Amino acid sequence: MLRRLYDRAMALAATPYAVPALGAASFAESSVSPVPPDVLLIPMVLADPRRGRFFALWCTIASVLGGLLGYAIGSLLYESFGKWLIDFYGMAEGIEDFRALYATYGAAIILIKGLTPIPYKIVTIASGFAGYDLFWFVVLSIVTRGARFFLIAEVLRLWGEPVREFIERRLVLVTSILAAIVIGGFVVARYAL
């Protein structure tokens, strides 16, 4: 099953649907989805390393736009949809403390958490809920998301073939590690916030 999904992601990179699919995944991850765009970004850069920077740029743009939706959810819809979404991800207990931290450490929170496996949607919704300055939210989101996606794309562009061979030989191990990182991000977000 994993091999089929991996092969489909690799084949997707060669189709006209690659960029829209990556954009949709990146947009959704910053606002509502638990699936990180890395699951598409990594195979797409491996399949076409020359377009790695383009994929990273597109991922960044879509992520920041999705972050604006998350910000709006936190700012305008927190009592209805935002609260439900935070509850759904099991983060309700720490959201008030997280909000209070924004008064002092808002920029650092956005920069650090945007690079980690902690779900970015938690940051975007909390930023809107806390009323963090929208201009700085966008600037910091561009910096942190861009850094993450461009780092992945550059590493894969420079050392893609050995990475691709490693992934293909040890697909179950790599998938398990990525799943553990995503789940670990939710656990850290739940208990560290």
Helices and strands as residue ranges (DSSP letters): H 2-12, H 18-29, H 38-47, G 49-51, H 52-76, I 78-82, H 83-88, H 92-115, H 120-130, H 134-169, H 171-192
